[in-house]
Amino acid sequence: MIESLLSLSTTPQADRPEGQHPTEKAVAQVHWLAGRLAGATLVLMAIGSATRVMNAGLACPDWPLCYGQLVPSQQMNLQVFLEWFHRLDASLVGFGTIGLVALSLWKRRLLPGWIPFAAIASFLLVVFQGVLGAFTVTELLRFDIVTAHLGTALLFFSVLLTIAISLKPYKAVGSAGSLRWIGLAAALLVYGQSILGGLVASQWALHQCLAGSQLCTVMNSHIWGVLPATIAVLTLMVVTLRKPAVSPLLKRLAMGAGLALVGQASLGVAAFKLRLQVEPLTVSHQLVGATLLGLLISFTVIAWRDQSEAQSLPQSSPSPSSTTEAMASQGVA
């Protein structure tokens, strides 16, 4: 959904016109790689969610290998495959992030000054994520470590999206105004709600609350947390659509966030009613939640760009004829 709304993909290297300016080429390369890593991270979070709901988090009892092997062919079943593939995908994302850092440093003179620092921050986050992944196994799925694992993944995803969207070709119109702050508030509220959801999932709070009235406070916090996040997203959508001069991209992102919100709420209600017994519903709930966060991050970055880039554009000076007419209308000429 995010890529279709933002058109993150750029023209392939072979199809770019010859003689492309080096700055444009460097920006396009970093934009492409950061966008692809963000998409891969979204898939990685979905696989991680499937690993959790299928009770496969400890299917590989050791780390970083699985049963002491790169590919545990003899022990392979669905649970082992999920945990093994989750680690494989995470390793690929990690190596891709190293490539992003190397590319950003190599092309740093052609990029905005903050891009290499953001790439390095993404690398530090992915390293920390790997450490948390190891502790998740060695500490036997401790709920606080599992929740931190999700929170760090969402931060990493957000940093990659920020890099990609900041380098996306965009023509500013200067009409975002307060939408920057509404988008930022909505993104922070959805991120917080995602962390609460991670706490519910990592402690199996719904099951414990329904079965023995335990951890109901955690469960109710997540339920009540829906309200401010929903109000923020709906406010963003309504204010954006009511502004006629807002760029079409911001309107598409706002509509996408609204649709993701409806889907997320529907999946949450269905998962609650079915007591998390349908695994694809639970995985989809987390996936759509991460997509919603991604759309809000994208909206916020574009809104900030819209305002700042429009202000930096040179103001066109009035023509001599229009100046004379204005003076004449005021009785000066």
C-alpha positions as MATLAB code, in Angstrom:
seq = 'MIESLLSLSTTPQADRPEGQHPTEKAVAQVHWLAGRLAGATLVLMAIGSATRVMNAGLACPDWPLCYGQLVPSQQMNLQVFLEWFHRLDASLVGFGTIGLVALSLWKRRLLPGWIPFAAIASFLLVVFQGVLGAFTVTELLRFDIVTAHLGTALLFFSVLLTIAISLKPYKAVGSAGSLRWIGLAAALLVYGQSILGGLVASQWALHQCLAGSQLCTVMNSHIWGVLPATIAVLTLMVVTLRKPAVSPLLKRLAMGAGLALVGQASLGVAAFKLRLQVEPLTVSHQLVGATLLGLLISFTVIAWRDQSEAQSLPQSSPSPSSTTEAMASQGVA';
ca = [
       0.000    0.000    0.000;
       2.727    2.480    0.922;
       4.696    1.908   -2.276;
       1.592    2.227   -4.460;
       0.690    5.551   -2.864;
       4.198    6.970   -2.845;
       5.596    5.331   -5.993;
       8.790    4.586   -4.080;
      10.336    2.713   -6.940;
      12.558    4.737   -9.217;
      13.569    4.193  -12.786;
      15.903    1.191  -13.000;
      19.551    1.987  -13.555;
      19.535    0.623  -17.074;
      16.494    2.706  -18.078;
      17.776    6.049  -16.805;
      18.723    8.547  -19.454;
      22.416    8.811  -20.187;
      24.075   11.921  -18.887;
      21.943   12.079  -15.733;
      23.313   14.605  -13.262;
      25.492   12.899  -10.598;
      23.438   14.448   -7.774;
      20.170   13.160   -9.223;
      21.726    9.733   -9.710;
      23.016    9.573   -6.118;
      19.669   10.698   -4.716;
      17.810    8.139   -6.837;
      20.106    5.306   -5.738;
      19.785    6.027   -2.005;
      16.043    6.608   -2.397;
      15.625    3.258   -4.155;
      17.673    1.279   -1.628;
      16.070    2.867    1.450;
      12.593    2.287   -0.011;
      13.318   -1.359   -0.739;
      14.744   -1.902    2.759;
      11.638   -0.308    4.267;
       9.440   -2.701    2.285;
      11.601   -5.666    3.329;
      11.338   -4.578    6.966;
       7.549   -4.499    6.703;
       7.615   -8.090    5.445;
      10.099   -9.007    8.179;
       7.737   -7.704   10.880;
       4.908   -9.777    9.403;
       7.091  -12.893    9.495;
       8.052  -12.088   13.089;
       4.389  -11.809   14.006;
       3.657  -15.155   12.349;
       6.569  -16.692   14.261;
       5.097  -15.473   17.547;
       1.476  -16.518   16.972;
       2.596  -19.950   15.763;
       4.636  -20.416   18.989;
       7.767  -20.723   16.878;
       9.900  -18.173   18.744;
      11.989  -20.923   20.349;
      11.802  -23.382   17.465;
      15.533  -22.832   17.014;
      16.979  -23.364   20.497;
      20.312  -21.690   19.750;
      21.452  -18.429   18.141;
      22.578  -17.302   15.587;
      22.572  -20.772   14.020;
      19.601  -23.095   14.186;
      20.407  -26.483   15.735;
      24.030  -25.550   15.097;
      23.484  -25.365   11.321;
      22.928  -22.719    8.708;
      20.048  -24.771    7.297;
      18.586  -27.300    9.779;
      17.242  -29.654    7.110;
      16.709  -32.630    9.435;
      14.716  -30.665   12.037;
      12.783  -28.580    9.507;
       9.047  -28.225   10.068;
       6.668  -25.247    9.890;
       7.739  -23.765   13.215;
      11.459  -24.229   12.599;
      11.050  -22.800    9.102;
       9.318  -19.660   10.396;
      12.019  -18.940   12.971;
      14.834  -19.830   10.570;
      13.373  -17.744    7.735;
      12.796  -14.827   10.108;
      16.492  -14.856   10.981;
      17.485  -15.190    7.328;
      15.324  -12.242    6.299;
      16.676  -10.179    9.207;
      20.245  -10.941    8.087;
      19.467   -9.828    4.534;
      17.963   -6.576    5.824;
      21.043   -6.084    7.998;
      23.438   -6.511    5.078;
      21.254   -4.206    2.993;
      21.517   -1.575    5.723;
      25.307   -1.852    5.641;
      25.046   -1.220    1.906;
      22.867    1.841    2.569;
      25.451    3.267    4.968;
      28.289    2.611    2.517;
      26.377    4.185   -0.368;
      25.380    7.222    1.710;
      28.948    7.827    2.850;
      30.348    7.310   -0.632;
      27.846    9.771   -2.160;
      27.719   12.102    0.849;
      28.850   15.183   -1.097;
      25.877   14.774   -3.445;
      23.260   14.137   -0.747;
      21.604   16.291    1.925;
      23.988   16.467    4.869;
      21.764   14.571    7.288;
      21.295   11.487    5.093;
      24.571    9.697    6.064;
      23.792   10.271    9.754;
      20.279    8.851    9.299;
      21.759    5.836    7.488;
      24.213    5.286   10.348;
      21.306    5.584   12.826;
      19.430    2.887   10.889;
      22.509    0.660   11.086;
      22.772    1.157   14.860;
      19.087    0.310   15.197;
      19.436   -2.876   13.153;
      22.441   -3.936   15.249;
      20.475   -3.303   18.435;
      17.582   -5.214   16.889;
      19.870   -8.179   16.304;
      21.026   -8.081   19.925;
      17.416   -8.037   21.083;
      16.691  -10.953   18.758;
      19.446  -12.965   20.412;
      18.160  -12.112   23.895;
      14.650  -13.058   22.805;
      15.902  -16.621   22.341;
      18.370  -16.838   25.223;
      15.932  -15.231   27.697;
      13.100  -17.519   26.581;
      10.777  -14.903   25.055;
      10.770  -12.470   27.981;
       7.873  -10.110   27.319;
       9.814   -6.853   27.774;
      12.529   -7.977   25.356;
       9.950   -9.141   22.804;
       8.155   -5.773   23.051;
      11.428   -3.856   22.713;
      12.208   -6.017   19.680;
       8.986   -4.833   18.015;
       9.474   -1.210   19.068;
      12.992   -1.111   17.624;
      11.790   -2.690   14.378;
       9.154    0.032   14.009;
      11.751    2.743   14.677;
      14.093    1.199   12.110;
      11.220    1.036    9.614;
      10.384    4.696   10.295;
      13.976    5.874    9.771;
      14.218    4.038    6.446;
      10.920    5.520    5.291;
      12.045    8.990    6.318;
      15.206    8.644    4.228;
      13.331    7.283    1.213;
      10.524    9.835    1.240;
      12.830   12.764    1.911;
      14.611   11.912   -1.354;
      11.447   11.285   -3.346;
      10.930   13.770   -6.211;
       8.250   16.170   -5.027;
       7.051   19.603   -6.088;
       6.160   21.661   -3.034;
       3.028   23.815   -3.055;
       3.384   25.268    0.447;
      -0.122   24.445    1.673;
       0.571   21.815    4.356;
       0.585   24.248    7.281;
      -0.682   22.608   10.486;
      -0.910   19.227    8.768;
       2.756   18.708    9.656;
       1.936   18.702   13.362;
      -1.266   16.694   13.018;
       0.618   14.044   11.055;
       3.415   13.934   13.623;
       0.949   13.616   16.514;
      -0.957   10.847   14.724;
       2.268    8.942   13.982;
       3.411    9.157   17.626;
       0.028    7.991   18.911;
      -0.067    5.051   16.499;
       3.505    4.122   17.462;
       2.536    4.163   21.145;
      -0.528    2.068   20.381;
       1.682   -0.408   18.536;
       3.896   -0.738   21.624;
       0.819   -1.392   23.771;
      -0.240   -4.004   21.246;
       3.209   -5.567   21.522;
       2.826   -5.776   25.294;
      -0.563   -7.446   24.911;
       0.828   -9.934   22.407;
       4.073  -10.727   24.241;
       2.226  -11.441   27.506;
      -0.762  -13.137   25.864;
      -2.793  -10.633   27.862;
      -6.080  -11.260   26.059;
      -6.006  -14.969   26.847;
      -5.043  -14.372   30.482;
      -7.651  -11.656   30.945;
     -10.479  -13.753   29.501;
      -9.373  -16.944   31.257;
      -8.436  -15.697   34.715;
      -8.930  -11.915   34.823;
      -5.156  -11.410   34.823;
      -3.339   -8.663   32.919;
      -6.670   -7.006   32.125;
      -5.073   -3.608   32.772;
      -2.625   -4.225   29.927;
      -5.439   -5.394   27.679;
      -7.697   -2.452   28.533;
      -4.868    0.037   27.997;
      -4.539   -1.198   24.438;
      -8.294   -1.020   23.893;
      -8.602    2.513   25.281;
      -5.491    3.554   23.382;
      -7.438    3.064   20.163;
      -9.468    6.214   20.886;
      -6.777    8.962   20.720;
      -5.009    7.296   17.800;
      -8.284    7.018   15.883;
      -9.223   10.643   16.555;
      -5.811   11.815   15.373;
      -5.934    9.820   12.114;
      -9.518   10.877   11.359;
      -8.645   14.514   12.083;
      -5.716   14.244    9.710;
      -7.888   12.801    6.961;
     -10.734   15.328    7.364;
      -8.480   18.406    7.568;
      -6.425   17.245    4.578;
      -9.437   16.558    2.366;
     -11.070   19.875    3.308;
      -8.026   21.846    2.169;
      -8.456   22.380   -1.585;
      -4.853   23.489   -2.191;
      -3.199   20.466   -0.535;
      -1.044   18.406   -2.871;
      -2.648   15.270   -4.367;
       0.059   13.107   -2.774;
      -0.873   14.265    0.729;
      -4.532   13.591   -0.035;
      -3.730   10.066   -1.220;
      -1.675    9.390    1.885;
      -4.436   10.715    4.145;
      -7.015    8.532    2.406;
      -4.671    5.551    2.643;
      -4.244    6.158    6.375;
      -8.010    6.310    6.805;
      -8.501    3.027    4.960;
      -5.704    1.388    6.944;
      -7.354    2.610   10.154;
     -10.663    1.014    9.190;
      -8.902   -2.227    8.266;
      -6.897   -2.221   11.480;
      -9.972   -1.652   13.633;
     -11.906   -4.383   11.820;
      -9.079   -6.880   12.205;
      -8.686   -5.978   15.878;
     -12.363   -6.535   16.619;
     -12.371   -9.813   14.707;
      -9.227  -11.045   16.486;
     -10.744  -10.089   19.859;
     -14.050  -11.808   19.144;
     -12.270  -14.960   18.012;
      -9.861  -14.793   20.992;
      -6.805  -14.768   18.713;
      -7.548  -18.286   17.550;
      -7.210  -17.393   13.847;
      -3.513  -16.768   13.310;
      -3.772  -14.942    9.946;
      -6.040  -12.351   11.581;
      -3.466  -11.623   14.270;
      -0.622  -11.368   11.746;
      -2.701   -9.110    9.500;
      -3.569   -6.911   12.487;
       0.103   -6.185   13.152;
       0.935   -5.834    9.457;
      -1.818   -3.292    8.821;
      -0.828   -1.442   12.000;
       2.754   -1.116   10.749;
       1.440   -0.021    7.344;
      -0.695    2.647    9.024;
       2.366    3.927   10.866;
       4.310    3.963    7.604;
       1.613    5.994    5.861;
       1.584    8.524    8.703;
       5.381    8.795    8.671;
       5.234    9.318    4.917;
       2.523   11.961    5.254;
       4.448   13.830    7.942;
       7.718   13.881    5.998;
       5.992   15.087    2.815;
       4.074   17.745    4.780;
       7.286   19.088    6.332;
       8.949   19.081    2.934;
       5.977   20.833    1.381;
       6.209   23.707    3.839;
       9.992   24.067    4.088;
      10.759   23.625    0.388;
       8.024   26.052   -0.628;
       9.473   28.692    1.700;
      12.933   28.225    0.200;
      11.718   28.788   -3.368;
      12.620   32.205   -4.797;
       9.671   34.558   -4.821;
       8.835   35.869   -8.268;
       9.135   39.625   -8.482;
       6.157   41.569   -9.858;
       6.391   42.766  -13.435;
       6.905   46.526  -14.095;
       3.438   46.851  -15.609;
       1.736   45.262  -12.605;
       3.761   47.498  -10.265;
       2.709   50.607  -12.186;
      -0.929   49.503  -12.123;
      -0.762   48.886   -8.366;
       0.746   52.324   -7.773;
      -1.841   53.964   -9.984;
      -4.664   52.276   -8.106;
      -3.300   53.760   -4.915;
      -3.079   57.253   -6.430;
       0.718   57.224   -6.479;
       1.233   57.253  -10.253;
];
